[in-house]
Amino acid sequence: MASYTTSLRLVLPATGEFPGTWGTQANNGLTNLVDASIAGTASITMVAANYTLSTANGAADESRAMFLVLGGTPGGSYNVIVPAVSKLYFVTNSTGAAQTVKTSAGTGISVPNGARIALRCDGTNVIEALNYVGSLTIGSITLSTPLGIASGGTGSSSTTYCSLTANVSGTLPVGSGGTGATTLTGLVKGNGTSAFSAAVAGTDYVTPTGSETLSNKTLASPVMTGTPTAPTATAGTSTTQVATTAFVAATAFSSVLPGQTGNAGKFVTTDGTNASWAEVYPSQTGNSGNFLTTNGTTTSWASTYPSQTGNAGKILETDGSIVSWQAKYPTQTGNNGKFLGTDGTTASWTTVPTPAITMTASGAITAQRPVIANTSGQAVEAGVTASTTVIALGAVQTQQSALGTEQWMAYDSANDRYVVAFSTAGAVQVAVLQLSAAGAVWGTPVAIAGTPSTTGGLIQLAYDATAGKILIWYSQVTTGYPAAVVGTVNPTTNTITLGTPATVESVARGLNKNPVFYNAGIGKCICVWNRSTTPTAVSAVVATITGTSVAFGAIASVSGVSGGNIETDATSGCAHPSNGKFAVFFGDASYTGINAVAATVSGTTITFGTAIQTNPFAWGFRMLSASNAIYDPQRDQFLGTFNGQSSTGGVCSFTVTGATTVTFIAATTAFATAQAALHQGLTYNTSQNIINCVYSATGSNCLILPILNTGAAFTEGTPTTVAAANASRWISVYNASTNRSFLLYGVGAAASTPIDFANGTTNLTLTNYVGIASASVASGASVTINVLGMTTTVSGAVPGTAYAVQSVGGLVPVSSLTLGTFAGIGVSANTLLLKG
């Protein structure tokens, strides 16, 4: 549909409009109207009323014309109303009276009768089009009114001028600009009203040269230059008369000072009546290095300090009579870190003892570990018992009757729902699982188009906390392309809605147990897979969720590991919670070791560091199938699971320093020999600082193993069996709101079963903490516990950092404390100032 321009209302045809009539529309709605706006004239007949110019879109009207001719006989002044848009007008007024051209709501310009004027509407008001001309040549000009005096005229229409000599007789009064006198000689003076008169020299003015006597004249603050003179007053005069230098010299020193002859170097003193010269300081000859002293009457030089020769490092002291040098501090050699003490007579260096108590140990106690007092008054090492407690869920709904090979799960913290992907006979499906005190309830499953029909291991999930969505990462069954789709959870209906799938690359990669995880440091998810290149490589990409769509950044890869090709179905990873870095664990086709690599993220660009490999047990290693990695915030470590070709396995830890430098820390053979250590799931209990590892044992039992990470090693608890033989296909996630982990597993081809479990309790309270054990002792032995002051029985402390006893028994910075009691302040790497 056509629209029109704002100022001239010219037609603006829409695309494809006016077929067959374009010429007519262009002529009538554009060409003719432009012609009128540039050269058109509108003749307006005024009557005794205001006149509004006509307007029309795409048609002829009065207000578009460049020239306005006002005619008629309105018999008075009225308004000519123009549109409030930018426009230039040339106006001619022949109405017999002044007419005002203006907008309806703005101001305007009055055009006199018979005048021709250029006006402009600025969109609000009508103003004169011109108010300045740089130069102008006028042939002749006729003024309608006399030119005023302020404008350089006479203010009169008369052409006669006044000659003072020809037309004025007598004297010209002061009020008319004259002097009021016929003749004047020399300087003149006047009083502003009457006739001027001659000024009198010496009275009315001073001549520029010569001498003049001014009688009874007052000069306010005169500034004199040169050498002015004045009469000298008689000695003793005390008035406001000017004092000359001669008067001062004769008076000031006449009787105040005694004679100076023979008194060089002396000072003036007085006894209260007479002034005299006195030698205040005694002679300095022979008194080098001495100090001036007095006995209250006489001043003399004295050697106050004894000789300093041979007294380096000593201090000056007095016994009340004699001053001498004394060696107050004993030698510092060999006394580093000691404090200066005294027995009341002699000073010496000593180690300040740390207040300590002795208690009987109940159970073995390790040196440098916090100690509590139990109810029997015995010393017990503070910590958590690594154990597992299965929580009854009440009524539990199972999901599918025929389980496929794998399943995966993520926790939607915003909606407090678990989202589970599992395989069925038809396709991989996704369902919402609600967990409450009443039990576990499933929502209606939704099938993912293009997923395998029997292999759920090709799919993993992550919750994107920034977008509030679930990202599902899988391999398309028809193409093998790595792809992802966004899921939106509806907590009211307990359902999930899927968006449009997107592929990372149009190359068949065959994803198999490759991770996707949320990177809180960048607010996006990271998708990882083993790329089928030569050699194979671990690849990763940033996934950005917008609404129900997902977009991918550039693919980054790492290859060239020690074992050659990368194992295609054994990769796990996780991200640091704040700095945007992440770590990936993977195996190699030769099973030569545990591989790890770190990466940084900038925007949607991933940069991998150099991968490392370790083999702490001389096994043939692979990273675990269907496992996941976790981040330990208390130790700033990345943790993953592994197994060996001998079916053993465990947990390993790495740190990432600098940008992407990975360092192996520790590994534990958590899974006993001959156990089928497959399908592990790791969770981290942030309340108890316990790592939970879910794994399969001989006969495919499902077990939960609690592990304590001490930073440099792992301490394993007792595994708890949660399912009988043939249990498999499990995955667990941690719920920070309940401080529990949630496990989902299947038994054979049976349905998925949910398990909720918690970890062991701590023996530490806010009141039973005692101090730090000074040495390791066995149960029943006496243990010395440092309770106050400096203790050097710690390691890894940071000076100036406050430390508390964590529920798991370790010392941690107070900034990272979740449960515990304050212990002390770090003084050095191995010294803590205990609070007592």
Secondary structure, DSSP 8 states (H G I E B T S, - for coil): --EE-TTT--EE--TT-STT-HHHHHIIIIIHHHHHHHH-EEEEEE-SS-EE----TTS--STT-SEEEEEE--SS--EEEE-SSEEEEEEEE-SSS-EEEEESSS-EEEE-TT-EEEEEEESS-EEES-S--S----S----SS---GGGTS-SSS------HHHH--S---GGGTS-S-S---SSEE--SSS--EE--BTTTB--SSS-----S---SS----S--------TT--SSS---HHHHHHHTTSSSS---TT-TT-EEEESSS-EEEE--S---TT-TT-EEEE-SS-EEEE--S---TT-TT-EEEESSS-EEEE--S---TT-TT-EEEESSS-EEEE-----EEEEEBSS-B-TT-EEEE-TTS-EEE--B---EEEE--SEE----SS--S-EEEEEETTTTEEEEEEE-SS-EEEEEEEEETTEEEE---EE-TT--SS-GGGEEEEEETTTTEEEEEEE-TTT--EEEEEEEEETTTTEEEE---EES-SS-----S--EEEETTTTEEEEEEEE-SSS-EEEEEEEEEETTEEEE---EEE--BTTBSEEEEEEEEEE-TTT--EEEEEEETT---EEEEEEEEETTEEEE---EEE-TTS--EEE-TT---EEETTTTEEEEEEEETTS-EEEEEEEEETTTEEEEEEEEEEE-TT----S-EEEEETTTTEEEEEEE-GGG-EEEEEEEE-SSSEEE---EEEE-TTEEEEEEEEETTTTEEEEEEEETTS-EEEEEEEE--BS--SS-EEEEESS-B-TTSEEEEE-SEEE----S--TT-EEEEETTS-EEEGGG-SSEEEEEEEEETTEEEE--
